[in-house]
Amino acid sequence: MLSGWTFIQFVSAQMLANTPPTDASEITGLTPGGWAMMLGSIGLVTALCIFCIVRIFSESKPSDHHHVPLDIATDEIKLP
C-alpha cells in the first residue's frame, strides 16, 4: 500500500512522463482508425439526439389509455 506522500510522488511522476510534446513538429494527427471512431461516435450521438428530439416534438394524438381517470378511489382521504 502506498503512503500518501508516495502516492503523490507517483502521480506527479506519471503526469510529468505524459506531458505533451513541446516541439510542434512532434504533434501528429489522428490515425484512420481514430478518425473512424471519432466520426462514428459523434454521428451516433447526433443521430440519437435528433431521433429523441423528433420523437418528443412530433405531434401524435394521445390514446385514451395513457390518461389517468379523474375519479380514482385511493381511500386515503374520507370526504364527508
C-alpha positions in Angstrom: 0.0 0.0 0.0 1.3 3.4 -0.9 1.5 6.1 1.7 0.0 9.5 1.0 3.3 11.1 0.0 4.5 8.2 -2.1 1.2 8.2 -3.9 1.5 12.0 -4.7 5.1 11.4 -5.9 3.9 8.5 -8.1 1.0 10.5 -9.6 3.2 13.6 -10.2 5.9 11.4 -11.9 3.2 9.9 -14.2 1.8 13.3 -15.0 5.3 14.6 -15.9 6.0 11.5 -18.0 2.8 12.0 -20.0 3.3 15.7 -20.8 2.5 16.7 -24.4 5.4 17.4 -26.7 6.8 20.9 -26.6 8.0 20.9 -30.2 5.2 21.4 -32.8 6.9 19.0 -35.2 6.3 16.1 -32.8 2.5 16.6 -32.8 0.7 14.2 -35.1 -2.9 13.9 -36.2 -5.4 11.1 -35.8 -4.9 7.7 -37.4 -7.6 6.5 -39.8 -8.9 4.3 -37.0 -9.1 7.2 -34.7 -11.0 9.3 -37.3 -13.4 6.4 -37.9 -14.0 6.0 -34.1 -14.5 9.8 -33.6 -16.8 10.3 -36.6 -18.8 7.2 -35.7 -19.2 8.2 -32.1 -20.2 11.8 -33.0 -22.5 10.5 -35.7 -24.2 8.0 -33.4 -24.7 10.6 -30.6 -26.0 13.2 -33.1 -28.4 10.7 -34.7 -29.7 9.6 -31.2 -30.3 13.2 -30.2 -32.1 14.0 -33.4 -34.2 10.9 -33.1 -35.2 11.8 -29.5 -36.0 15.4 -30.3 -38.1 14.4 -33.3 -39.9 11.8 -31.3 -40.6 14.3 -28.4 -41.9 17.1 -30.6 -43.7 15.0 -33.2 -47.5 15.6 -32.9 -49.4 12.4 -32.4 -52.8 12.0 -30.9 -52.5 10.5 -27.4 -54.7 7.5 -26.9 -57.2 7.2 -24.1 -55.3 4.6 -22.1 -52.5 7.0 -21.4 -54.7 9.3 -19.4 -55.5 8.9 -15.7 -59.1 8.8 -14.8 -60.3 11.7 -12.7 -62.3 9.6 -10.2 -59.5 7.5 -8.6 -60.6 5.9 -5.3 -57.5 5.8 -3.2 -59.3 5.5 0.2 -56.7 7.8 1.7 -59.0 10.7 2.4 -62.5 10.2 3.6 -64.6 13.1 2.3 -67.8 13.9 4.2 
